[in-house]
C-alpha cells in the first residue's frame, strides 16, 4: 500500500468515459457526474471514438475542465478506456458509461465503502433501467458451462429465485444487501489503483462486451475482492451507443464470450458449444419473431371465419354439427384457406394489415368462389345458405376488428407497419405528415439522417433515431416494416448503399421520387394523396430469378464455349488482340464468377467506393454484357451508370436477359465482320 505522503496531491478519483455518438446522453452524464464530484478531488477523462454528432465540441464548450482524448476511428471500449487509464492519477479509477445518470451521493458513498473495505479491489453500485427496474447485469457470476446453459435455455428466467438456475445474474440474492460477487457492470465500475497496477488495464482483444468480466476475473486472481454496493444507484440507458452504430451487439456479446472462454476456460468444449448455440438461437429468434408477425393476423382471421361458420350453421339448422361428418373437413377448411391465402396475396398480412377495403374485396371474392363450389359439388348443396350467412358474418368480423382498431389507434398500433424515413429534409417532414394521415396503418417511428450529429433531435415531434450507416440496426431495434427514402439529396447509389448495408430482406423499401420515370416498375405504387410511394423490390434478389438466371448462364455459356469460343480464342492469340471480350469471358460465367448479363466491373467498383460491399447482392454478379455495356460510344456519368445498374436489378427477367444477349451477339457478329466495332 502507498503511504499517505506518497498520495498527497493525487486526485481521489479519476473518471473515464468512452463516448460514441451519444452527445445528449454524454452531456446529461457529465452534468450529473460533476454534481456527484462536488467537494471531491477528481479528474475526468472523455475518450471520444470518432463521434460524428458534435460530442467533442459539446464537451469543449460546456465542460472545459474535462480532459478530452480524440480517436480517429472507433477503436472499441477496452482500447479507449486504456488510453485514459494510462494517463489517470487518481487513487480510485471509475469507468462510467456516457448513457448514465449518477446520483449526487454516488461517488462519495463508493469512496467511503472502499475506505471501510481494504480488501475491495473493485466495486459497483445498483444500476436501474430508465423505467426504474433493476438492471440484472450490475452483479454477475463468471460464466461456466452450467450458467451458460441456464441462461441460453431460459431456466434462469423461469426460476430466478433458484440458487441452482439463477446463478449467472445472482437473481436469488436481494438487491438491497452488500455482498461479494464475481463481477460488476462496466457501465459503472470503480477500481482501487493498487488493484489496477497489479493486473493492468482492460484486455484489448475485447472490442466491446466481456472486457469488464475479464477485468474482474483478473482482479480476483490477484487476490482482491469485487463487491456489489446497493447504498447508491445510477440510471443506465443501456445500449445507446450500439443503437447509433451498425454493430450487431448480440453477435458482439457472444464473440466476447468466446474470447473469455478461450482465455480463462481452456478445454471447456461444452461452454464453447453452448455459446455457439446461443449465437445461433439469439440471432434467429429475432428473425422468427419478425416472420411470425403476419401469422398472428391470419390466425385471428381463421378463428373468426370458423366462428362465423358455426354461428351460420346454428342460425340455419338450429344446432351445430348437424351436417354429415364427411362434410366438416371441407366446410371448415376451404373458406378459411381461400380467405387467408387471398388476404396474403393481396398484401393484407404483409403490407396492409388494417386495410378494410382490401379485406372486404377478398372476403367477397372468396365466398363467391365457395358458393360456386357448393353449387358444383352436389354432396355439399345442403350448406348453401350456411355459406351465404357465414360470408356475411365473416365480412362483418374481419372488416370490423380492423375498423375498430383503426378507430382506437388512428396513428398506428403496436403491431402495425412501423416506418423509418431516410432523410430529414423538407420533403421528409411532409412525407411524415402524409404517412400519419394515411389509412394504411403506418406509424412513423423516426428519421435516419445522413450523419450522426443530429441524433436525438426531434423533427415535428418525431426523433432522429440514427444515420444512414445503421439503418439495418434501426430496422431490428424498432421492428421496422417499411423503410421510405426521401429523395432530397439522395442519389441511387446512396439508396443502394443503405439497402446493401442494412442486409434486410424482410422489410419493404420505398422511395418518394422527384420524377417517376426510372424507379417505377413491377413492384407497384402506394399513393398517399398526391405523394406516391414507389416500392423498391429488385427482381434479381428473387430466388426463382437467380436460379433461372444461373441455369441460363450455364446452358448458353457451355454452348458458346463448345462452338464459338475456340475460334475467337485462337484468333485473339494469333492476332495478339481481342475482338470480343464477351466471348473470351465465358469461362468466368461457367465458373460462377460472372453472369452473362449484369453490371460491368466498373459499376461494381463505383458502388464499392460509395459504401457497398464488393459484390452487393442487390445488383447481382458482374456481367459480360448489360444495359451499361450496351451504351458504348457514350461517355456515361457515375449517376447514369448507377441508374442503369439499379434499373436492370429491379426489372431483371429471363426475357430482358435474352433481349440484351441478342443485342450483344448482333454486335459481336458485326464486329467479327469488321463493322460496328464499338458494340461488343
GIVEN-V138168 format. One record per residue. N is the residue number from 0. RES is the residue in three letters. SS is DSSP state (~ for helix, > for strand, _ for the rest). BURIAL is + if it has 16 or more other ideal C-beta (glycine too) atoms within 10 Angstrom, else -. Layout:
[[N & RES & SS & BURIAL] [N & RES & SS & BURIAL]]
This chain:
[[0 & UNK & _ & -] [1 & UNK & _ & -] [2 & UNK & _ & -] [3 & UNK & ~ & -] [4 & UNK & ~ & -] [5 & UNK & ~ & -] [6 & UNK & ~ & -] [7 & UNK & _ & -] [8 & UNK & _ & -] [9 & UNK & _ & -] [10 & UNK & _ & +] [11 & UNK & _ & +] [12 & UNK & > & +] [13 & UNK & > & +] [14 & UNK & > & +] [15 & UNK & > & +] [16 & UNK & > & +] [17 & UNK & > & +] [18 & UNK & > & +] [19 & UNK & _ & +] [20 & UNK & _ & +] [21 & UNK & _ & +] [22 & UNK & ~ & +] [23 & UNK & ~ & +] [24 & UNK & ~ & +] [25 & UNK & ~ & +] [26 & UNK & ~ & +] [27 & UNK & ~ & +] [28 & UNK & ~ & +] [29 & UNK & ~ & +] [30 & UNK & ~ & -] [31 & UNK & ~ & +] [32 & UNK & ~ & +] [33 & UNK & ~ & +] [34 & UNK & ~ & -] [35 & UNK & ~ & +] [36 & UNK & _ & +] [37 & UNK & _ & -] [38 & UNK & _ & -] [39 & UNK & _ & -] [40 & UNK & _ & -] [41 & UNK & > & +] [42 & UNK & > & +] [43 & UNK & > & +] [44 & UNK & > & +] [45 & UNK & > & +] [46 & UNK & > & +] [47 & UNK & > & +] [48 & UNK & > & +] [49 & UNK & _ & -] [50 & UNK & _ & +] [51 & UNK & _ & +] [52 & UNK & _ & +] [53 & UNK & _ & +] [54 & UNK & ~ & +] [55 & UNK & ~ & +] [56 & UNK & ~ & -] [57 & UNK & ~ & +] [58 & UNK & ~ & +] [59 & UNK & ~ & -] [60 & UNK & ~ & -] [61 & UNK & ~ & -] [62 & UNK & _ & +] [63 & UNK & _ & -] [64 & UNK & _ & -] [65 & UNK & _ & +] [66 & UNK & > & -] [67 & UNK & > & +] [68 & UNK & > & +] [69 & UNK & > & -] [70 & UNK & > & +] [71 & UNK & _ & -] [72 & UNK & _ & -] [73 & UNK & _ & +] [74 & UNK & _ & +] [75 & UNK & _ & +] [76 & UNK & ~ & +] [77 & UNK & ~ & +] [78 & UNK & ~ & +] [79 & UNK & ~ & +] [80 & UNK & ~ & +] [81 & UNK & ~ & +] [82 & UNK & ~ & +] [83 & UNK & ~ & +] [84 & UNK & ~ & +] [85 & UNK & _ & -] [86 & UNK & _ & -] [87 & UNK & _ & +] [88 & UNK & _ & -] [89 & UNK & _ & +] [90 & UNK & _ & +] [91 & UNK & > & +] [92 & UNK & > & +] [93 & UNK & > & +] [94 & UNK & > & +] [95 & UNK & > & +] [96 & UNK & > & +] [97 & UNK & _ & +] [98 & UNK & _ & +] [99 & UNK & > & +] [100 & UNK & > & +] [101 & UNK & > & +] [102 & UNK & _ & +] [103 & UNK & _ & -] [104 & UNK & _ & -] [105 & UNK & ~ & +] [106 & UNK & ~ & +] [107 & UNK & ~ & +] [108 & UNK & ~ & -] [109 & UNK & ~ & +] [110 & UNK & ~ & +] [111 & UNK & ~ & -] [112 & UNK & ~ & +] [113 & UNK & ~ & +] [114 & UNK & ~ & -] [115 & UNK & ~ & -] [116 & UNK & _ & +] [117 & UNK & _ & -] [118 & UNK & _ & -] [119 & UNK & > & +] [120 & UNK & > & +] [121 & UNK & > & +] [122 & UNK & > & +] [123 & UNK & > & +] [124 & UNK & > & +] [125 & UNK & > & +] [126 & UNK & > & +] [127 & UNK & > & +] [128 & UNK & _ & -] [129 & UNK & _ & -] [130 & UNK & _ & -] [131 & UNK & _ & -] [132 & UNK & _ & -] [133 & UNK & > & +] [134 & UNK & _ & +] [135 & UNK & ~ & +] [136 & UNK & ~ & +] [137 & UNK & ~ & +] [138 & UNK & _ & +] [139 & UNK & > & +] [140 & UNK & _ & +] [141 & UNK & _ & +] [142 & UNK & _ & +] [143 & UNK & _ & +] [144 & UNK & ~ & +] [145 & UNK & ~ & +] [146 & UNK & ~ & +] [147 & UNK & ~ & +] [148 & UNK & ~ & +] [149 & UNK & ~ & +] [150 & UNK & ~ & +] [151 & UNK & ~ & +] [152 & UNK & ~ & -] [153 & UNK & _ & -] [154 & UNK & ~ & +] [155 & UNK & ~ & +] [156 & UNK & ~ & -] [157 & UNK & ~ & -] [158 & UNK & _ & -] [159 & UNK & _ & -] [160 & UNK & _ & -] [161 & UNK & _ & -] [162 & UNK & _ & -] [163 & UNK & _ & -] [164 & UNK & _ & +] [165 & UNK & _ & +] [166 & UNK & _ & +] [167 & UNK & _ & +] [168 & UNK & _ & +] [169 & UNK & _ & +] [170 & UNK & _ & +] [171 & UNK & _ & -] [172 & UNK & _ & -] [173 & UNK & _ & -] [174 & UNK & _ & +] [175 & UNK & _ & -] [176 & UNK & _ & -] [177 & UNK & _ & -] [178 & UNK & > & -] [179 & UNK & > & -] [180 & UNK & > & +] [181 & UNK & _ & +] [182 & UNK & > & +] [183 & UNK & _ & +] [184 & UNK & _ & +] [185 & UNK & _ & +] [186 & UNK & _ & +] [187 & UNK & > & +] [188 & UNK & > & +] [189 & UNK & > & +] [190 & UNK & > & +] [191 & UNK & > & +] [192 & UNK & ~ & +] [193 & UNK & ~ & -] [194 & UNK & ~ & +] [195 & UNK & ~ & +] [196 & UNK & ~ & -] [197 & UNK & ~ & -] [198 & UNK & ~ & +] [199 & UNK & _ & -] [200 & UNK & _ & +] [201 & UNK & _ & +] [202 & UNK & _ & +] [203 & UNK & _ & -] [204 & UNK & _ & +] [205 & UNK & _ & +] [206 & UNK & _ & +] [207 & UNK & _ & +] [208 & UNK & _ & +] [209 & UNK & _ & +] [210 & UNK & ~ & +] [211 & UNK & ~ & +] [212 & UNK & ~ & +] [213 & UNK & ~ & +] [214 & UNK & ~ & +] [215 & UNK & ~ & +] [216 & UNK & ~ & +] [217 & UNK & ~ & +] [218 & UNK & ~ & +] [219 & UNK & ~ & +] [220 & UNK & ~ & -] [221 & UNK & _ & -] [222 & UNK & _ & -] [223 & UNK & _ & +] [224 & UNK & > & +] [225 & UNK & > & +] [226 & UNK & > & +] [227 & UNK & > & +] [228 & UNK & > & +] [229 & UNK & > & +] [230 & UNK & > & -] [231 & UNK & > & +] [232 & UNK & > & +] [233 & UNK & > & +] [234 & UNK & > & +] [235 & UNK & > & +] [236 & UNK & _ & +] [237 & UNK & _ & +] [238 & UNK & _ & -] [239 & UNK & ~ & +] [240 & UNK & ~ & +] [241 & UNK & ~ & +] [242 & UNK & ~ & +] [243 & UNK & _ & +] [244 & UNK & _ & +] [245 & UNK & _ & +] [246 & UNK & _ & +] [247 & UNK & _ & +] [248 & UNK & ~ & +] [249 & UNK & ~ & +] [250 & UNK & ~ & -] [251 & UNK & ~ & +] [252 & UNK & ~ & +] [253 & UNK & ~ & +] [254 & UNK & ~ & +] [255 & UNK & ~ & +] [256 & UNK & ~ & +] [257 & UNK & ~ & -] [258 & UNK & ~ & +] [259 & UNK & ~ & +] [260 & UNK & ~ & +] [261 & UNK & ~ & -] [262 & UNK & ~ & -] [263 & UNK & ~ & -] [264 & UNK & _ & +] [265 & UNK & _ & -] [266 & UNK & _ & -] [267 & UNK & _ & +] [268 & UNK & ~ & -] [269 & UNK & ~ & -] [270 & UNK & ~ & +] [271 & UNK & ~ & +] [272 & UNK & ~ & -] [273 & UNK & ~ & +] [274 & UNK & ~ & +] [275 & UNK & ~ & -] [276 & UNK & ~ & -] [277 & UNK & ~ & +] [278 & UNK & ~ & +] [279 & UNK & ~ & -] [280 & UNK & ~ & -] [281 & UNK & ~ & -] [282 & UNK & ~ & -] [283 & UNK & ~ & -] [284 & UNK & ~ & -] [285 & UNK & ~ & -] [286 & UNK & ~ & -] [287 & UNK & ~ & -] [288 & UNK & ~ & -] [289 & UNK & ~ & +] [290 & UNK & ~ & -] [291 & UNK & ~ & -] [292 & UNK & ~ & -] [293 & UNK & ~ & +] [294 & UNK & ~ & -] [295 & UNK & ~ & -] [296 & UNK & ~ & +] [297 & UNK & ~ & +] [298 & UNK & ~ & -] [299 & UNK & ~ & -] [300 & UNK & ~ & +] [301 & UNK & ~ & +] [302 & UNK & ~ & -] [303 & UNK & ~ & +] [304 & UNK & ~ & +] [305 & UNK & ~ & +] [306 & UNK & ~ & -] [307 & UNK & ~ & +] [308 & UNK & ~ & +] [309 & UNK & ~ & -] [310 & UNK & ~ & +] [311 & UNK & ~ & +] [312 & UNK & ~ & +] [313 & UNK & ~ & -] [314 & UNK & ~ & -] [315 & UNK & ~ & +] [316 & UNK & ~ & -] [317 & UNK & _ & -] [318 & UNK & _ & -] [319 & UNK & _ & -] [320 & UNK & _ & -] [321 & UNK & _ & -] [322 & UNK & _ & -] [323 & UNK & _ & -] [324 & UNK & ~ & -] [325 & UNK & ~ & -] [326 & UNK & ~ & -] [327 & UNK & ~ & -] [328 & UNK & ~ & -] [329 & UNK & ~ & +] [330 & UNK & ~ & +] [331 & UNK & ~ & -] [332 & UNK & ~ & -] [333 & UNK & ~ & +] [334 & UNK & ~ & +] [335 & UNK & ~ & +] [336 & UNK & ~ & -] [337 & UNK & ~ & +] [338 & UNK & ~ & +] [339 & UNK & ~ & +] [340 & UNK & ~ & -] [341 & UNK & ~ & +] [342 & UNK & ~ & +] [343 & UNK & ~ & -] [344 & UNK & ~ & -] [345 & UNK & _ & +] [346 & UNK & _ & -] [347 & UNK & _ & +] [348 & UNK & _ & +] [349 & UNK & _ & +] [350 & UNK & _ & +] [351 & UNK & _ & +] [352 & UNK & _ & +] [353 & UNK & _ & +] [354 & UNK & _ & +] [355 & UNK & ~ & +] [356 & UNK & ~ & -] [357 & UNK & ~ & +] [358 & UNK & ~ & +] [359 & UNK & ~ & -] [360 & UNK & ~ & -] [361 & UNK & ~ & +] [362 & UNK & ~ & +] [363 & UNK & ~ & -] [364 & UNK & ~ & -] [365 & UNK & ~ & +] [366 & UNK & ~ & +] [367 & UNK & ~ & -] [368 & UNK & ~ & -] [369 & UNK & ~ & +] [370 & UNK & ~ & -] [371 & UNK & ~ & -] [372 & UNK & ~ & -] [373 & UNK & ~ & +] [374 & UNK & ~ & -] [375 & UNK & ~ & -] [376 & UNK & _ & -] [377 & UNK & ~ & -] [378 & UNK & ~ & -] [379 & UNK & ~ & +] [380 & UNK & ~ & -] [381 & UNK & ~ & -] [382 & UNK & ~ & +] [383 & UNK & ~ & -] [384 & UNK & ~ & -] [385 & UNK & ~ & +] [386 & UNK & ~ & +] [387 & UNK & ~ & +] [388 & UNK & ~ & +] [389 & UNK & ~ & +] [390 & UNK & ~ & +] [391 & UNK & ~ & -] [392 & UNK & ~ & +] [393 & UNK & ~ & +] [394 & UNK & ~ & +] [395 & UNK & ~ & -] [396 & UNK & ~ & +] [397 & UNK & ~ & +] [398 & UNK & ~ & +] [399 & UNK & ~ & -] [400 & UNK & ~ & +] [401 & UNK & ~ & +] [402 & UNK & ~ & -] [403 & UNK & ~ & -] [404 & UNK & ~ & +] [405 & UNK & ~ & +] [406 & UNK & ~ & -] [407 & UNK & ~ & -] [408 & UNK & _ & -] [409 & UNK & _ & -] [410 & UNK & _ & -] [411 & UNK & _ & +] [412 & UNK & _ & -] [413 & UNK & _ & -] [414 & UNK & _ & +] [415 & UNK & _ & +] [416 & UNK & > & +] [417 & UNK & > & +] [418 & UNK & > & +] [419 & UNK & > & +] [420 & UNK & > & +] [421 & UNK & > & +] [422 & UNK & _ & +] [423 & UNK & _ & +] [424 & UNK & _ & +] [425 & UNK & ~ & -] [426 & UNK & ~ & +] [427 & UNK & ~ & +] [428 & UNK & ~ & +] [429 & UNK & ~ & -] [430 & UNK & ~ & +] [431 & UNK & ~ & +] [432 & UNK & ~ & -] [433 & UNK & ~ & +] [434 & UNK & ~ & +] [435 & UNK & ~ & +] [436 & UNK & ~ & -] [437 & UNK & _ & +] [438 & UNK & _ & -] [439 & UNK & _ & +] [440 & UNK & _ & +] [441 & UNK & > & +] [442 & UNK & > & +] [443 & UNK & > & +] [444 & UNK & > & +] [445 & UNK & > & +] [446 & UNK & > & +] [447 & UNK & > & +] [448 & UNK & > & +] [449 & UNK & _ & +] [450 & UNK & _ & -] [451 & UNK & _ & +] [452 & UNK & _ & +] [453 & UNK & _ & +] [454 & UNK & _ & +] [455 & UNK & _ & +] [456 & UNK & _ & -] [457 & UNK & > & -] [458 & UNK & > & +] [459 & UNK & _ & -] [460 & UNK & _ & -] [461 & UNK & > & +] [462 & UNK & > & -] [463 & UNK & > & +] [464 & UNK & > & +] [465 & UNK & > & +] [466 & UNK & > & +] [467 & UNK & ~ & +] [468 & UNK & ~ & +] [469 & UNK & ~ & +] [470 & UNK & ~ & +] [471 & UNK & ~ & +] [472 & UNK & ~ & +] [473 & UNK & ~ & +] [474 & UNK & ~ & +] [475 & UNK & ~ & +] [476 & UNK & ~ & +] [477 & UNK & _ & +] [478 & UNK & _ & +] [479 & UNK & _ & +] [480 & UNK & _ & +] [481 & UNK & > & +] [482 & UNK & > & +] [483 & UNK & > & +] [484 & UNK & > & +] [485 & UNK & > & +] [486 & UNK & _ & +] [487 & UNK & _ & -] [488 & UNK & _ & -] [489 & UNK & _ & +] [490 & UNK & _ & -] [491 & UNK & ~ & +] [492 & UNK & ~ & +] [493 & UNK & ~ & +] [494 & UNK & ~ & +] [495 & UNK & ~ & +] [496 & UNK & ~ & +] [497 & UNK & ~ & +] [498 & UNK & ~ & +] [499 & UNK & ~ & +] [500 & UNK & ~ & +] [501 & UNK & ~ & +] [502 & UNK & _ & -] [503 & UNK & _ & +] [504 & UNK & _ & -] [505 & UNK & _ & -] [506 & UNK & _ & +] [507 & UNK & > & +] [508 & UNK & > & +] [509 & UNK & > & +] [510 & UNK & > & +] [511 & UNK & > & +] [512 & UNK & _ & +] [513 & UNK & _ & -] [514 & UNK & _ & -] [515 & UNK & _ & -] [516 & UNK & _ & -] [517 & UNK & _ & -] [518 & UNK & _ & +] [519 & UNK & _ & -] [520 & UNK & _ & +] [521 & UNK & _ & -] [522 & UNK & _ & +] [523 & UNK & _ & -] [524 & UNK & > & -] [525 & UNK & > & +] [526 & UNK & > & -] [527 & UNK & > & +] [528 & UNK & _ & -] [529 & UNK & _ & -] [530 & UNK & > & -] [531 & UNK & > & -] [532 & UNK & > & +] [533 & UNK & > & +] [534 & UNK & > & +] [535 & UNK & > & +] [536 & UNK & _ & -] [537 & UNK & _ & +] [538 & UNK & ~ & +] [539 & UNK & ~ & +] [540 & UNK & ~ & +] [541 & UNK & _ & -] [542 & UNK & ~ & -] [543 & UNK & ~ & -] [544 & UNK & ~ & +] [545 & UNK & ~ & +] [546 & UNK & ~ & -] [547 & UNK & ~ & -] [548 & UNK & ~ & +] [549 & UNK & ~ & -] [550 & UNK & ~ & -] [551 & UNK & ~ & +] [552 & UNK & ~ & +] [553 & UNK & ~ & -] [554 & UNK & ~ & -] [555 & UNK & ~ & +] [556 & UNK & ~ & +] [557 & UNK & ~ & -] [558 & UNK & ~ & -] [559 & UNK & ~ & +] [560 & UNK & ~ & +] [561 & UNK & ~ & -] [562 & UNK & ~ & -] [563 & UNK & ~ & +] [564 & UNK & ~ & +] [565 & UNK & ~ & -] [566 & UNK & ~ & -] [567 & UNK & ~ & +] [568 & UNK & ~ & +] [569 & UNK & ~ & -] [570 & UNK & ~ & -] [571 & UNK & ~ & +] [572 & UNK & ~ & -] [573 & UNK & ~ & -] [574 & UNK & ~ & -] [575 & UNK & _ & -] [576 & UNK & _ & -] [577 & UNK & _ & +] [578 & UNK & _ & +] [579 & UNK & _ & +] [580 & UNK & ~ & -] [581 & UNK & ~ & +] [582 & UNK & ~ & +] [583 & UNK & ~ & -] [584 & UNK & _ & +] [585 & UNK & ~ & +] [586 & UNK & ~ & -] [587 & UNK & ~ & -] [588 & UNK & ~ & +] [589 & UNK & ~ & -] [590 & UNK & ~ & -] [591 & UNK & _ & -] [592 & UNK & _ & -] [593 & UNK & _ & +] [594 & UNK & > & +] [595 & UNK & > & +] [596 & UNK & > & +] [597 & UNK & _ & +] [598 & UNK & _ & +] [599 & UNK & _ & +] [600 & UNK & ~ & -] [601 & UNK & ~ & -] [602 & UNK & ~ & +] [603 & UNK & ~ & +] [604 & UNK & ~ & -] [605 & UNK & ~ & +] [606 & UNK & ~ & +] [607 & UNK & ~ & -] [608 & UNK & ~ & -] [609 & UNK & _ & +] [610 & UNK & _ & +] [611 & UNK & _ & +] [612 & UNK & _ & -] [613 & UNK & _ & -] [614 & UNK & _ & -] [615 & UNK & _ & +] [616 & UNK & _ & +] [617 & UNK & _ & +] [618 & UNK & _ & +] [619 & UNK & _ & +] [620 & UNK & _ & +] [621 & UNK & _ & +] [622 & UNK & > & +] [623 & UNK & > & +] [624 & UNK & > & +] [625 & UNK & _ & +] [626 & UNK & _ & +] [627 & UNK & _ & +] [628 & UNK & ~ & +] [629 & UNK & ~ & -] [630 & UNK & ~ & -] [631 & UNK & _ & -] [632 & UNK & _ & -] [633 & UNK & _ & -] [634 & UNK & _ & -] [635 & UNK & _ & -] [636 & UNK & _ & -] [637 & UNK & ~ & +] [638 & UNK & ~ & -] [639 & UNK & ~ & -] [640 & UNK & ~ & +] [641 & UNK & ~ & +] [642 & UNK & ~ & +] [643 & UNK & ~ & +] [644 & UNK & ~ & +] [645 & UNK & ~ & +] [646 & UNK & ~ & +] [647 & UNK & ~ & +] [648 & UNK & ~ & +] [649 & UNK & ~ & +] [650 & UNK & ~ & +] [651 & UNK & _ & +] [652 & UNK & _ & -] [653 & UNK & ~ & -] [654 & UNK & ~ & -] [655 & UNK & ~ & -] [656 & UNK & ~ & +] [657 & UNK & ~ & -] [658 & UNK & ~ & -] [659 & UNK & ~ & +] [660 & UNK & ~ & +] [661 & UNK & ~ & -] [662 & UNK & ~ & -] [663 & UNK & ~ & +] [664 & UNK & ~ & +] [665 & UNK & ~ & -] [666 & UNK & ~ & +] [667 & UNK & ~ & +] [668 & UNK & ~ & -] [669 & UNK & ~ & -] [670 & UNK & ~ & +] [671 & UNK & ~ & +] [672 & UNK & _ & -] [673 & UNK & _ & -] [674 & UNK & _ & -] [675 & UNK & _ & -] [676 & UNK & ~ & -] [677 & UNK & ~ & -] [678 & UNK & ~ & +] [679 & UNK & _ & +]]
